[in-house]
Amino acid sequence: MNPSEGETQSFSDSHHENIIFATFYILMFLIAEPGNALALWAFFPSHESLGRANRITSALTCVSGVLDPVMYFFLNRVYRDTLLQLFCEP
């Protein structure tokens, strides 16, 4: 077997796995989204409370975006080493 054939086989397997993952992800979204919409409608019947829930959720999303790099720094050695190389070494 030529190295190019092995690379093609590896690419094909990887591509196949990506298609399976994407299909699974889309199916889970289609299954979960109607339930999410129904829960929002049931628990937040007025637009005022839905707006407040949206603001709180948006704020939590922003906090998560800020805290993710901090968590990666302390929990992932490769991330920490790369970050330190980028910013701390001349």
KEPA-401292 format. One record per atom (N, C-alpha, C, O): x, y, z; residue number from 1; residue in one letter. Coordinates in steps of 0.1 Angstrom, whole numbers. Layout:
[atom [X; Y; Z]; NUM; A];
...
# end
This chain:
[atom [8; -12; 0]; 1; M];
[atom [0; 0; 0]; 1; M];
[atom [9; 12; 0]; 1; M];
[atom [18; 13; 8]; 1; M];
[atom [6; 22; -9]; 2; N];
[atom [13; 34; -9]; 2; N];
[atom [10; 43; 2]; 2; N];
[atom [-1; 42; 8]; 2; N];
[atom [19; 52; 6]; 3; P];
[atom [16; 61; 17]; 3; P];
[atom [4; 70; 14]; 3; P];
[atom [-4; 74; 22]; 3; P];
[atom [2; 73; 1]; 4; S];
[atom [-9; 82; -3]; 4; S];
[atom [-22; 75; -1]; 4; S];
[atom [-32; 81; 2]; 4; S];
[atom [-22; 61; -4]; 5; E];
[atom [-34; 54; -2]; 5; E];
[atom [-38; 53; 13]; 5; E];
[atom [-50; 54; 16]; 5; E];
[atom [-28; 52; 22]; 6; G];
[atom [-31; 52; 36]; 6; G];
[atom [-36; 66; 41]; 6; G];
[atom [-45; 66; 49]; 6; G];
[atom [-31; 76; 35]; 7; E];
[atom [-36; 90; 39]; 7; E];
[atom [-50; 92; 34]; 7; E];
[atom [-58; 97; 41]; 7; E];
[atom [-53; 86; 22]; 8; T];
[atom [-66; 87; 16]; 8; T];
[atom [-76; 80; 25]; 8; T];
[atom [-87; 84; 28]; 8; T];
[atom [-72; 68; 29]; 9; Q];
[atom [-81; 59; 38]; 9; Q];
[atom [-83; 67; 51]; 9; Q];
[atom [-94; 67; 56]; 9; Q];
[atom [-73; 72; 57]; 10; S];
[atom [-74; 80; 69]; 10; S];
[atom [-83; 92; 68]; 10; S];
[atom [-92; 94; 76]; 10; S];
[atom [-81; 99; 57]; 11; F];
[atom [-90; 110; 54]; 11; F];
[atom [-104; 106; 52]; 11; F];
[atom [-114; 112; 57]; 11; F];
[atom [-106; 95; 45]; 12; S];
[atom [-120; 89; 43]; 12; S];
[atom [-127; 86; 56]; 12; S];
[atom [-138; 89; 58]; 12; S];
[atom [-119; 79; 65]; 13; D];
[atom [-124; 75; 78]; 13; D];
[atom [-128; 87; 86]; 13; D];
[atom [-139; 88; 93]; 13; D];
[atom [-119; 97; 86]; 14; S];
[atom [-121; 109; 94]; 14; S];
[atom [-134; 117; 88]; 14; S];
[atom [-142; 122; 96]; 14; S];
[atom [-135; 117; 75]; 15; H];
[atom [-146; 124; 69]; 15; H];
[atom [-159; 117; 72]; 15; H];
[atom [-169; 123; 75]; 15; H];
[atom [-159; 104; 72]; 16; H];
[atom [-170; 96; 75]; 16; H];
[atom [-175; 98; 90]; 16; H];
[atom [-186; 100; 93]; 16; H];
[atom [-165; 99; 99]; 17; E];
[atom [-168; 101; 113]; 17; E];
[atom [-174; 115; 115]; 17; E];
[atom [-183; 117; 123]; 17; E];
[atom [-169; 125; 108]; 18; N];
[atom [-174; 139; 108]; 18; N];
[atom [-188; 140; 104]; 18; N];
[atom [-196; 147; 109]; 18; N];
[atom [-191; 132; 93]; 19; I];
[atom [-205; 132; 88]; 19; I];
[atom [-214; 126; 98]; 19; I];
[atom [-225; 131; 101]; 19; I];
[atom [-210; 115; 104]; 20; I];
[atom [-218; 108; 115]; 20; I];
[atom [-221; 118; 126]; 20; I];
[atom [-232; 119; 131]; 20; I];
[atom [-210; 124; 131]; 21; F];
[atom [-211; 134; 142]; 21; F];
[atom [-221; 145; 139]; 21; F];
[atom [-229; 149; 147]; 21; F];
[atom [-219; 151; 127]; 22; A];
[atom [-228; 162; 123]; 22; A];
[atom [-242; 158; 122]; 22; A];
[atom [-251; 165; 126]; 22; A];
[atom [-245; 146; 117]; 23; T];
[atom [-258; 141; 116]; 23; T];
[atom [-264; 139; 130]; 23; T];
[atom [-276; 142; 132]; 23; T];
[atom [-256; 133; 139]; 24; F];
[atom [-261; 131; 153]; 24; F];
[atom [-264; 144; 159]; 24; F];
[atom [-274; 146; 166]; 24; F];
[atom [-255; 154; 157]; 25; Y];
[atom [-257; 167; 163]; 25; Y];
[atom [-270; 174; 158]; 25; Y];
[atom [-278; 180; 166]; 25; Y];
[atom [-272; 173; 145]; 26; I];
[atom [-284; 179; 139]; 26; I];
[atom [-297; 172; 144]; 26; I];
[atom [-307; 179; 148]; 26; I];
[atom [-296; 159; 145]; 27; L];
[atom [-308; 152; 151]; 27; L];
[atom [-311; 155; 165]; 27; L];
[atom [-322; 157; 169]; 27; L];
[atom [-301; 156; 173]; 28; M];
[atom [-302; 160; 187]; 28; M];
[atom [-308; 174; 188]; 28; M];
[atom [-317; 177; 197]; 28; M];
[atom [-304; 183; 180]; 29; F];
[atom [-309; 197; 180]; 29; F];
[atom [-324; 197; 176]; 29; F];
[atom [-332; 203; 182]; 29; F];
[atom [-327; 189; 166]; 30; L];
[atom [-341; 189; 161]; 30; L];
[atom [-350; 182; 172]; 30; L];
[atom [-362; 186; 173]; 30; L];
[atom [-345; 173; 180]; 31; I];
[atom [-353; 166; 190]; 31; I];
[atom [-354; 176; 202]; 31; I];
[atom [-365; 177; 208]; 31; I];
[atom [-344; 183; 206]; 32; A];
[atom [-344; 191; 218]; 32; A];
[atom [-350; 205; 216]; 32; A];
[atom [-356; 210; 225]; 32; A];
[atom [-349; 211; 204]; 33; E];
[atom [-354; 224; 202]; 33; E];
[atom [-369; 226; 204]; 33; E];
[atom [-373; 236; 211]; 33; E];
[atom [-378; 217; 199]; 34; P];
[atom [-392; 219; 202]; 34; P];
[atom [-395; 218; 217]; 34; P];
[atom [-404; 226; 222]; 34; P];
[atom [-388; 210; 224]; 35; G];
[atom [-390; 209; 239]; 35; G];
[atom [-386; 222; 246]; 35; G];
[atom [-392; 226; 255]; 35; G];
[atom [-375; 227; 241]; 36; N];
[atom [-370; 240; 247]; 36; N];
[atom [-380; 251; 244]; 36; N];
[atom [-383; 259; 253]; 36; N];
[atom [-385; 252; 232]; 37; A];
[atom [-395; 262; 229]; 37; A];
[atom [-408; 261; 237]; 37; A];
[atom [-413; 270; 242]; 37; A];
[atom [-412; 248; 239]; 38; L];
[atom [-424; 246; 247]; 38; L];
[atom [-421; 249; 262]; 38; L];
[atom [-430; 255; 268]; 38; L];
[atom [-410; 246; 267]; 39; A];
[atom [-407; 250; 281]; 39; A];
[atom [-406; 265; 283]; 39; A];
[atom [-411; 270; 292]; 39; A];
[atom [-401; 272; 273]; 40; L];
[atom [-400; 287; 274]; 40; L];
[atom [-415; 293; 274]; 40; L];
[atom [-418; 302; 281]; 40; L];
[atom [-423; 287; 265]; 41; W];
[atom [-437; 292; 264]; 41; W];
[atom [-444; 288; 277]; 41; W];
[atom [-453; 297; 281]; 41; W];
[atom [-442; 277; 283]; 42; A];
[atom [-449; 273; 295]; 42; A];
[atom [-445; 280; 307]; 42; A];
[atom [-453; 284; 316]; 42; A];
[atom [-432; 283; 309]; 43; F];
[atom [-426; 289; 321]; 43; F];
[atom [-426; 304; 321]; 43; F];
[atom [-425; 310; 331]; 43; F];
[atom [-425; 310; 309]; 44; F];
[atom [-425; 324; 307]; 44; F];
[atom [-436; 329; 298]; 44; F];
[atom [-434; 333; 287]; 44; F];
[atom [-448; 329; 304]; 45; P];
[atom [-459; 333; 295]; 45; P];
[atom [-459; 348; 291]; 45; P];
[atom [-465; 351; 280]; 45; P];
[atom [-454; 356; 299]; 46; S];
[atom [-453; 370; 295]; 46; S];
[atom [-440; 374; 289]; 46; S];
[atom [-430; 368; 292]; 46; S];
[atom [-440; 384; 280]; 47; H];
[atom [-428; 388; 273]; 47; H];
[atom [-418; 394; 282]; 47; H];
[atom [-406; 394; 280]; 47; H];
[atom [-423; 400; 293]; 48; E];
[atom [-414; 407; 302]; 48; E];
[atom [-405; 397; 309]; 48; E];
[atom [-393; 400; 310]; 48; E];
[atom [-411; 386; 314]; 49; S];
[atom [-402; 377; 321]; 49; S];
[atom [-393; 369; 311]; 49; S];
[atom [-382; 365; 315]; 49; S];
[atom [-397; 368; 299]; 50; L];
[atom [-389; 361; 289]; 50; L];
[atom [-377; 370; 285]; 50; L];
[atom [-366; 366; 284]; 50; L];
[atom [-380; 383; 285]; 51; G];
[atom [-369; 393; 282]; 51; G];
[atom [-359; 393; 294]; 51; G];
[atom [-347; 394; 291]; 51; G];
[atom [-364; 392; 306]; 52; R];
[atom [-355; 392; 318]; 52; R];
[atom [-346; 379; 317]; 52; R];
[atom [-334; 379; 320]; 52; R];
[atom [-353; 368; 314]; 53; A];
[atom [-345; 355; 313]; 53; A];
[atom [-335; 356; 302]; 53; A];
[atom [-324; 350; 304]; 53; A];
[atom [-338; 362; 291]; 54; N];
[atom [-329; 364; 280]; 54; N];
[atom [-317; 372; 284]; 54; N];
[atom [-305; 369; 281]; 54; N];
[atom [-319; 383; 292]; 55; R];
[atom [-308; 391; 297]; 55; R];
[atom [-299; 384; 306]; 55; R];
[atom [-287; 385; 306]; 55; R];
[atom [-305; 376; 315]; 56; I];
[atom [-297; 368; 325]; 56; I];
[atom [-289; 358; 318]; 56; I];
[atom [-277; 356; 321]; 56; I];
[atom [-295; 351; 308]; 57; T];
[atom [-288; 341; 300]; 57; T];
[atom [-276; 347; 292]; 57; T];
[atom [-266; 341; 292]; 57; T];
[atom [-279; 359; 286]; 58; S];
[atom [-268; 365; 279]; 58; S];
[atom [-257; 369; 288]; 58; S];
[atom [-245; 368; 284]; 58; S];
[atom [-260; 374; 300]; 59; A];
[atom [-249; 378; 310]; 59; A];
[atom [-241; 365; 314]; 59; A];
[atom [-229; 366; 315]; 59; A];
[atom [-248; 354; 316]; 60; L];
[atom [-241; 342; 320]; 60; L];
[atom [-232; 337; 309]; 60; L];
[atom [-221; 332; 311]; 60; L];
[atom [-237; 339; 296]; 61; T];
[atom [-229; 335; 285]; 61; T];
[atom [-216; 343; 284]; 61; T];
[atom [-205; 338; 281]; 61; T];
[atom [-217; 356; 286]; 62; C];
[atom [-205; 365; 286]; 62; C];
[atom [-195; 361; 297]; 62; C];
[atom [-183; 361; 295]; 62; C];
[atom [-201; 358; 309]; 63; V];
[atom [-192; 354; 320]; 63; V];
[atom [-185; 341; 317]; 63; V];
[atom [-173; 339; 320]; 63; V];
[atom [-192; 332; 310]; 64; S];
[atom [-186; 319; 306]; 64; S];
[atom [-175; 321; 296]; 64; S];
[atom [-164; 315; 297]; 64; S];
[atom [-177; 330; 287]; 65; G];
[atom [-167; 334; 277]; 65; G];
[atom [-154; 340; 283]; 65; G];
[atom [-143; 337; 278]; 65; G];
[atom [-156; 347; 294]; 66; V];
[atom [-144; 353; 301]; 66; V];
[atom [-137; 343; 309]; 66; V];
[atom [-125; 343; 310]; 66; V];
[atom [-144; 334; 315]; 67; L];
[atom [-138; 324; 324]; 67; L];
[atom [-132; 312; 317]; 67; L];
[atom [-123; 306; 323]; 67; L];
[atom [-136; 309; 305]; 68; D];
[atom [-131; 297; 298]; 68; D];
[atom [-116; 298; 296]; 68; D];
[atom [-109; 288; 300]; 68; D];
[atom [-110; 309; 292]; 69; P];
[atom [-95; 309; 290]; 69; P];
[atom [-88; 308; 304]; 69; P];
[atom [-77; 302; 305]; 69; P];
[atom [-94; 313; 314]; 70; V];
[atom [-88; 312; 328]; 70; V];
[atom [-88; 297; 332]; 70; V];
[atom [-78; 292; 337]; 70; V];
[atom [-99; 290; 330]; 71; M];
[atom [-100; 276; 333]; 71; M];
[atom [-91; 268; 325]; 71; M];
[atom [-84; 259; 330]; 71; M];
[atom [-90; 271; 312]; 72; Y];
[atom [-80; 264; 303]; 72; Y];
[atom [-66; 265; 308]; 72; Y];
[atom [-58; 256; 308]; 72; Y];
[atom [-63; 278; 312]; 73; F];
[atom [-49; 280; 317]; 73; F];
[atom [-46; 271; 329]; 73; F];
[atom [-35; 266; 329]; 73; F];
[atom [-55; 270; 338]; 74; F];
[atom [-52; 262; 350]; 74; F];
[atom [-54; 247; 348]; 74; F];
[atom [-48; 239; 355]; 74; F];
[atom [-62; 243; 339]; 75; L];
[atom [-65; 228; 337]; 75; L];
[atom [-58; 222; 326]; 75; L];
[atom [-57; 209; 326]; 75; L];
[atom [-53; 229; 316]; 76; N];
[atom [-47; 223; 304]; 76; N];
[atom [-32; 227; 303]; 76; N];
[atom [-29; 239; 301]; 76; N];
[atom [-23; 218; 305]; 77; R];
[atom [-9; 221; 305]; 77; R];
[atom [-4; 227; 292]; 77; R];
[atom [4; 236; 291]; 77; R];
[atom [-8; 221; 281]; 78; V];
[atom [-4; 225; 267]; 78; V];
[atom [-9; 239; 265]; 78; V];
[atom [-1; 247; 260]; 78; V];
[atom [-21; 242; 268]; 79; Y];
[atom [-26; 256; 267]; 79; Y];
[atom [-18; 266; 275]; 79; Y];
[atom [-14; 277; 270]; 79; Y];
[atom [-15; 262; 287]; 80; R];
[atom [-8; 271; 296]; 80; R];
[atom [6; 273; 291]; 80; R];
[atom [11; 285; 291]; 80; R];
[atom [13; 263; 286]; 81; D];
[atom [27; 264; 281]; 81; D];
[atom [27; 273; 269]; 81; D];
[atom [36; 281; 267]; 81; D];
[atom [17; 271; 260]; 82; T];
[atom [17; 279; 248]; 82; T];
[atom [14; 293; 251]; 82; T];
[atom [20; 302; 245]; 82; T];
[atom [5; 296; 260]; 83; L];
[atom [1; 310; 264]; 83; L];
[atom [13; 317; 270]; 83; L];
[atom [16; 328; 267]; 83; L];
[atom [20; 309; 279]; 84; L];
[atom [32; 315; 285]; 84; L];
[atom [43; 318; 275]; 84; L];
[atom [50; 328; 276]; 84; L];
[atom [45; 309; 265]; 85; Q];
[atom [55; 311; 255]; 85; Q];
[atom [51; 324; 246]; 85; Q];
[atom [60; 331; 242]; 85; Q];
[atom [38; 325; 243]; 86; L];
[atom [34; 337; 235]; 86; L];
[atom [36; 350; 242]; 86; L];
[atom [41; 360; 236]; 86; L];
[atom [33; 351; 255]; 87; F];
[atom [33; 364; 262]; 87; F];
[atom [44; 366; 272]; 87; F];
[atom [47; 378; 275]; 87; F];
[atom [51; 356; 276]; 88; C];
[atom [61; 358; 287]; 88; C];
[atom [76; 357; 282]; 88; C];
[atom [85; 362; 288]; 88; C];
[atom [78; 350; 271]; 89; E];
[atom [92; 349; 266]; 89; E];
[atom [95; 359; 256]; 89; E];
[atom [87; 362; 247]; 89; E];
[atom [107; 364; 256]; 90; P];
[atom [111; 375; 246]; 90; P];
[atom [113; 369; 232]; 90; P];
[atom [116; 377; 223]; 90; P];
# end
